[in-house]
Amino acid sequence: MAYLFDTNVFIRLASRNDPLRQVSVDALRKLRSRNEVLCFTPQVMSEFWN
């Protein structure tokens, strides 16, 4: 199954002081350990960079 990243995931990963950062990291690691496909769109990247 493919999972679509939300902008908030990128923001949490980039913010080392975010209290929910570790939750995001753990979730991504779990998905990757299951060989799930992780996707994002150009819109998500644009929102993140802005």
Z-matrix of the N, CA and C atoms (Angstrom, degrees):
N
C 1 1.443
C 2 1.529 1 108.47
N 3 1.306 2 116.68 1 145.04
C 4 1.465 3 121.72 2 177.98
C 5 1.533 4 109.49 3 -98.40
N 6 1.327 5 115.44 4 142.99
C 7 1.462 6 122.25 5 178.54
C 8 1.519 7 108.48 6 -119.66
N 9 1.321 8 116.06 7 132.49
C 10 1.454 9 122.09 8 -179.95
C 11 1.525 10 109.53 9 -95.09
N 12 1.332 11 116.08 10 122.00
C 13 1.461 12 121.70 11 176.35
C 14 1.508 13 109.73 12 -66.84
N 15 1.289 14 116.73 13 141.88
C 16 1.447 15 123.11 14 170.64
C 17 1.531 16 107.62 15 -98.04
N 18 1.304 17 116.89 16 156.63
C 19 1.461 18 121.16 17 178.32
C 20 1.525 19 111.59 18 -54.46
N 21 1.317 20 116.88 19 -36.72
C 22 1.460 21 120.75 20 -177.95
C 23 1.526 22 112.55 21 -61.63
N 24 1.306 23 118.42 22 -30.00
C 25 1.466 24 120.92 23 177.57
C 26 1.524 25 109.17 24 -64.24
N 27 1.319 26 117.35 25 -47.48
C 28 1.463 27 120.94 26 178.38
C 29 1.537 28 111.22 27 -61.58
N 30 1.320 29 116.34 28 -40.98
C 31 1.467 30 120.04 29 -179.74
C 32 1.522 31 110.25 30 -63.93
N 33 1.320 32 117.14 31 -43.85
C 34 1.469 33 120.16 32 179.36
C 35 1.529 34 111.44 33 -64.71
N 36 1.312 35 117.08 34 -38.94
C 37 1.463 36 119.99 35 179.37
C 38 1.525 37 111.44 36 -66.95
N 39 1.313 38 116.71 37 -33.76
C 40 1.464 39 121.16 38 -178.26
C 41 1.530 40 112.30 39 -80.20
N 42 1.318 41 116.92 40 -20.84
C 43 1.468 42 121.35 41 -176.53
C 44 1.525 43 109.79 42 -98.74
N 45 1.303 44 115.77 43 97.25
C 46 1.476 45 120.30 44 -176.97
C 47 1.524 46 113.17 45 -62.22
N 48 1.318 47 117.94 46 -23.50
C 49 1.468 48 120.83 47 -178.84
C 50 1.524 49 113.56 48 -94.84
N 51 1.314 50 117.78 49 1.19
C 52 1.455 51 120.88 50 -179.69
C 53 1.534 52 109.26 51 -67.74
N 54 1.327 53 118.12 52 127.05
C 55 1.468 54 119.75 53 -178.01
C 56 1.535 55 113.75 54 -64.44
N 57 1.322 56 117.56 55 -21.52
C 58 1.466 57 120.33 56 179.53
C 59 1.529 58 112.94 57 -99.87
N 60 1.313 59 116.72 58 8.93
C 61 1.469 60 120.27 59 -179.78
C 62 1.527 61 111.30 60 -58.21
N 63 1.317 62 116.87 61 -46.71
C 64 1.465 63 120.05 62 -176.87
C 65 1.524 64 111.86 63 -63.77
N 66 1.316 65 117.45 64 -33.01
C 67 1.467 66 120.94 65 176.62
C 68 1.525 67 109.53 66 -61.52
N 69 1.330 68 116.39 67 -43.79
C 70 1.467 69 121.21 68 178.50
C 71 1.521 70 111.45 69 -64.41
N 72 1.325 71 116.40 70 -44.62
C 73 1.465 72 121.14 71 179.73
C 74 1.525 73 110.06 72 -60.98
N 75 1.321 74 116.71 73 -46.62
C 76 1.466 75 120.88 74 -179.09
C 77 1.525 76 111.59 75 -62.74
N 78 1.322 77 116.41 76 -41.72
C 79 1.466 78 120.21 77 179.61
C 80 1.525 79 110.98 78 -63.38
N 81 1.336 80 116.70 79 -44.11
C 82 1.464 81 120.08 80 179.25
C 83 1.527 82 111.41 81 -64.85
N 84 1.319 83 116.71 82 -40.56
C 85 1.469 84 119.88 83 177.97
C 86 1.525 85 111.13 84 -62.71
N 87 1.311 86 115.69 85 -40.71
C 88 1.464 87 119.78 86 179.58
C 89 1.527 88 111.12 87 -64.01
N 90 1.328 89 115.74 88 -44.19
C 91 1.467 90 119.36 89 178.34
C 92 1.526 91 111.12 90 -63.26
N 93 1.321 92 117.08 91 -43.18
C 94 1.470 93 120.62 92 -179.92
C 95 1.527 94 111.19 93 -65.80
N 96 1.325 95 117.24 94 -35.31
C 97 1.464 96 119.96 95 179.04
C 98 1.524 97 111.19 96 -66.44
N 99 1.318 98 116.10 97 -23.37
C 100 1.473 99 121.60 98 176.37
C 101 1.535 100 111.89 99 -91.58
N 102 1.323 101 115.37 100 5.47
C 103 1.476 102 121.70 101 -178.36
C 104 1.527 103 113.05 102 59.40
N 105 1.323 104 115.33 103 34.53
C 106 1.463 105 119.92 104 176.46
C 107 1.526 106 109.16 105 -77.35
N 108 1.313 107 115.94 106 153.34
C 109 1.464 108 121.80 107 178.71
C 110 1.530 109 108.21 108 -88.87
N 111 1.326 110 115.33 109 127.58
C 112 1.473 111 121.27 110 179.02
C 113 1.524 112 108.41 111 -109.58
N 114 1.328 113 116.53 112 125.51
C 115 1.472 114 121.64 113 -174.42
C 116 1.521 115 110.81 114 -125.23
N 117 1.323 116 114.68 115 157.99
C 118 1.458 117 121.13 116 170.28
C 119 1.515 118 107.35 117 -147.22
N 120 1.316 119 115.36 118 162.13
C 121 1.456 120 120.70 119 -177.58
C 122 1.529 121 109.71 120 -109.80
N 123 1.325 122 117.29 121 162.03
C 124 1.468 123 119.39 122 174.77
C 125 1.534 124 111.94 123 -57.76
N 126 1.321 125 117.43 124 -33.80
C 127 1.465 126 120.33 125 178.57
C 128 1.530 127 110.44 126 -62.68
N 129 1.313 128 117.53 127 -41.87
C 130 1.464 129 121.23 128 179.20
C 131 1.521 130 110.10 129 -62.59
N 132 1.331 131 117.14 130 -43.85
C 133 1.469 132 120.00 131 179.17
C 134 1.522 133 110.84 132 -64.93
N 135 1.322 134 116.65 133 -39.12
C 136 1.463 135 120.55 134 178.79
C 137 1.529 136 110.74 135 -63.69
N 138 1.316 137 116.78 136 -43.72
C 139 1.460 138 120.34 137 177.99
C 140 1.524 139 110.76 138 -62.92
N 141 1.307 140 117.53 139 -40.19
C 142 1.455 141 121.39 140 -179.73
C 143 1.523 142 110.90 141 -64.01
N 144 1.325 143 117.98 142 -47.23
C 145 1.457 144 121.00 143 -176.78
C 146 1.520 145 112.61 144 -70.69
N 147 1.332 146 116.65 145 -24.06
C 148 1.468 147 118.97 146 178.28
C 149 1.497 148 109.83 147 -84.97
